[in-house]
Structure formats: C-alpha cells, structure tokens
Amino acid sequence: TYINSRGEQKVQINGGGWKIDLPQGSKGYASTLKMHLDLCTELERNDVTVSADRLYLFAPCWREGEYQRGKMAMEPIVAAAKEAQRVLDEQLSHEDGDRRLDGTDPIDTVLAYKDMAKLVADRDERKRRRREAEKIYPRDDDEAIMGAWPGTTEPMAIGSGAVLLKRKKLLGYELFTVGRWGAVPAQGTTCQ
C-alpha cells in the first residue's frame, strides 16, 4: 500500500527479488539491501506516475554488531559538525557575538570577516564529512530499528532507502530516484 492525495492506495505486485551487497572496507560500514518489485498496476503520487513496470528499492542495512560499530564511528563526526555550527552561531550572535562585526572600525570589521570566513569553511567541511559518513554509517537521525527480517538469519537494521526507476539512455539504462521508503521489522518474527 501507499498513500497519495486520494488516500491509501493498493498496488498489485507480481513477484520481485532481493539481495544484500556486502560493504567493502572498515567495520561498521553499511551493506546495501537491493530489492525489486514487478508492478501490475500504476502508482501515482503528487506529480510522479510510475507505470506498471519494475520498481527498485535500495537501502543501507547493518547486522547488529556492525550497526553498533557504525553508530560509535558516527558519534565524533556528528559531534564535530555540531560543535563547528555552535561556534559559528556563537560568533554571529547579535547579543554575544564578535563585536568587530558591528562595523565601527573598518579594519577590525575586515579582520572579523576573515575570521568568520574561516569558521564557515570549517563548518562546511565538517558538514561535508558528516554527509559522506552518512553514506556508509547509520545516520544520527535514522529510525532504523534492529529486528528480525524475513529471509535473514540474524537481527538487522534497515535505514531509510531510495525508490528508483530505470530510465533508458542513449546507450543502456540508468536508475534515478523518485522517492524514499522505510520499513520496520516484522512483529513476532524470529531469525531463522
């Protein structure tokens, strides 16, 4: 089921498949859950219409130990990004910030602009590092729930994923994102 402007809609599916691609690299990295569903009916939401075709769903996923390692790896990255933003906000504050920015002394104001530019560059670099880390580690705000998933032999967490369609190009095809998806573990299911 999915929800659009007409309320909850049902879609007919004629099979599908899934696999998990294991990560290359360090501990805590996300595996990638790749699924496809063969749609028998059209999907329509907002300004996007998906014809009865193959729908792809990709999402990061972690085994229990990798999820914990990934969360621990993200903590200092998130903390550094938040601290850089806090320092910048503090210096730009109208109440307690850098008074040189008031413009009373042109030389001090130019020096303050230089200092602010460094703080902005530092903040932007730490945000970039966080975005890069969120591609492989669990996101700080991700609602991934550890649990039993059909077909798995151990508890896993699945993060927010992308809904993709295949589009024809001059030579071959490419996948492009048309939405987001999420899931929760099946209740009452155990790993087998």
C-alpha positions as CSV (number, residue, x, y, z in Angstrom):
1,T,0.0,0.0,0.0
2,Y,1.0,3.6,-0.4
3,I,-0.7,7.0,0.3
4,N,-1.5,9.7,-2.2
5,S,-3.9,12.6,-2.4
6,R,-6.8,10.2,-2.7
7,G,-5.8,8.3,0.5
8,E,-4.4,4.8,0.9
9,Q,-4.0,3.0,-2.4
10,K,-3.3,-0.7,-3.0
11,V,-1.0,-1.9,-5.7
12,Q,-0.7,-5.3,-7.3
13,I,2.7,-6.9,-7.4
14,N,3.7,-9.8,-9.5
15,G,6.8,-11.0,-7.7
16,G,10.2,-9.5,-7.1
17,G,13.5,-10.3,-5.5
18,W,16.2,-9.1,-3.2
19,K,19.8,-9.4,-2.3
20,I,22.3,-7.8,0.1
21,D,25.5,-6.4,-1.2
22,L,28.2,-6.6,1.5
23,P,30.3,-3.5,2.1
24,Q,33.9,-3.0,1.1
25,G,36.1,-1.6,3.8
26,S,36.0,-1.0,7.6
27,K,33.8,-2.3,10.3
28,G,30.5,-0.5,10.8
29,Y,30.0,0.2,7.1
30,A,26.5,-0.3,5.7
31,S,25.6,-3.2,3.4
32,T,23.1,-2.4,0.7
33,L,19.7,-4.0,0.6
34,K,18.6,-4.1,-3.1
35,M,15.1,-5.1,-3.9
36,H,12.8,-5.0,-6.9
37,L,9.1,-5.4,-7.3
38,D,7.3,-6.1,-10.5
39,L,4.2,-3.8,-10.5
40,C,1.0,-4.9,-12.2
41,T,-0.7,-1.6,-11.6
42,E,0.3,2.0,-12.0
43,L,1.4,4.1,-9.0
44,E,0.6,7.8,-8.8
45,R,1.7,10.3,-6.1
46,N,1.9,14.1,-6.4
47,D,3.4,14.7,-9.8
48,V,5.0,11.3,-10.3
49,T,3.4,8.5,-12.1
50,V,5.0,5.1,-12.3
51,S,3.8,2.7,-15.0
52,A,3.3,-1.0,-14.4
53,D,7.0,-1.9,-14.5
54,R,9.9,-2.9,-12.3
55,L,10.3,-0.7,-9.2
56,Y,13.7,-0.8,-7.4
57,L,14.2,-0.1,-3.7
58,F,17.7,0.3,-2.2
59,A,18.5,0.9,1.4
60,P,21.5,0.7,3.8
61,C,21.4,-2.1,6.3
62,W,23.6,-3.4,9.1
63,R,24.0,-6.6,11.1
64,E,23.7,-6.0,14.8
65,G,27.4,-5.7,15.6
66,E,28.1,-3.5,12.5
67,Y,25.2,-1.2,13.4
68,Q,26.7,-0.6,16.9
69,R,30.2,0.0,15.4
70,G,28.8,2.3,12.8
71,K,26.9,4.4,15.5
72,M,30.1,4.7,17.5
73,A,32.0,5.8,14.4
74,M,29.4,8.4,13.7
75,E,29.4,10.0,17.2
76,P,32.6,12.0,16.9
77,I,31.8,13.1,13.3
78,V,28.3,14.3,14.4
79,A,29.8,16.0,17.5
80,A,32.4,17.8,15.4
81,A,29.8,19.1,12.9
82,K,27.5,20.3,15.7
83,E,30.4,22.0,17.5
84,A,31.5,23.8,14.4
85,Q,27.9,25.1,13.9
86,R,27.7,26.1,17.6
87,V,31.0,28.1,17.4
88,L,29.8,29.9,14.2
89,D,26.4,30.7,15.7
90,E,28.1,32.0,18.9
91,Q,30.4,34.3,16.9
92,L,27.5,35.6,14.7
93,S,25.1,36.2,17.7
94,H,23.8,39.7,17.8
95,E,23.8,39.6,21.6
96,D,27.1,38.0,22.5
97,G,28.9,37.5,19.2
98,D,32.0,39.1,17.7
99,R,31.6,42.9,18.2
100,R,34.1,43.6,15.4
101,L,31.2,42.7,13.0
102,D,29.3,45.8,14.2
103,G,31.3,47.9,11.6
104,T,32.6,50.6,14.0
105,D,36.2,50.1,12.9
106,P,36.7,49.2,9.3
107,I,40.0,47.3,9.8
108,D,38.5,45.3,12.7
109,T,35.5,44.5,10.6
110,V,37.6,43.2,7.7
111,L,39.5,41.0,10.1
112,A,36.3,39.7,11.6
113,Y,35.0,38.9,8.2
114,K,38.2,36.9,7.6
115,D,37.7,35.0,10.9
116,M,34.1,34.3,10.1
117,A,35.0,33.0,6.6
118,K,37.4,30.5,8.3
119,L,34.6,29.4,10.7
120,V,32.2,29.0,7.8
121,A,34.7,27.0,5.9
122,D,35.4,24.8,8.9
123,R,31.6,24.3,9.5
124,D,31.1,23.4,5.8
125,E,34.0,20.9,5.8
126,R,32.6,19.2,8.9
127,K,29.1,19.1,7.4
128,R,30.6,17.6,4.2
129,R,32.4,14.9,6.3
130,R,29.2,14.1,8.1
131,R,27.3,13.7,4.8
132,E,30.0,11.4,3.4
133,A,29.9,9.4,6.6
134,E,26.1,9.1,6.5
135,K,26.5,7.2,3.2
136,I,28.3,4.3,5.0
137,Y,27.4,4.6,8.7
138,P,24.0,4.8,10.4
139,R,22.6,8.3,10.2
140,D,22.3,10.1,13.5
141,D,18.5,10.7,12.9
142,D,17.8,7.4,11.1
143,E,14.8,5.5,12.5
144,A,16.5,2.1,11.7
145,I,15.0,-0.5,14.1
146,M,17.0,-3.6,14.9
147,G,14.9,-6.7,14.4
148,A,14.1,-9.9,12.5
149,W,13.5,-9.5,8.8
150,P,12.0,-12.2,6.6
151,G,14.8,-14.3,4.9
152,T,17.6,-13.2,7.3
153,T,19.3,-15.4,9.8
154,E,20.3,-12.7,12.3
155,P,18.8,-9.3,13.5
156,M,19.4,-6.4,11.2
157,A,18.6,-2.7,11.0
158,I,17.4,-1.2,7.7
159,G,17.8,2.5,7.2
160,S,15.8,4.9,5.1
161,G,16.1,4.0,1.4
162,A,15.5,5.2,-2.1
163,V,12.8,4.2,-4.6
164,L,14.2,4.1,-8.1
165,L,13.1,3.6,-11.7
166,K,15.0,2.6,-14.7
167,R,15.3,5.2,-17.5
168,K,16.5,4.5,-21.0
169,K,19.6,6.4,-22.1
170,L,21.3,6.6,-25.5
171,L,23.4,3.5,-24.6
172,G,21.7,1.4,-22.0
173,Y,19.8,2.4,-18.9
174,E,20.2,4.3,-15.7
175,L,18.5,4.2,-12.3
176,F,17.0,7.5,-11.0
177,T,15.4,8.3,-7.6
178,V,11.7,9.0,-7.5
179,G,11.1,8.8,-3.7
180,R,12.1,7.5,-0.3
181,W,10.9,4.4,1.6
182,G,11.3,2.9,5.1
183,A,10.4,-0.3,6.8
184,V,10.1,-1.8,10.3
185,P,10.9,-5.4,11.2
186,A,8.0,-7.9,11.1
187,Q,6.4,-8.3,14.6
188,G,6.5,-11.8,16.1
189,T,9.1,-12.9,13.5
190,T,12.4,-14.6,14.6
191,C,15.5,-15.0,12.7
192,Q,15.9,-18.5,11.1
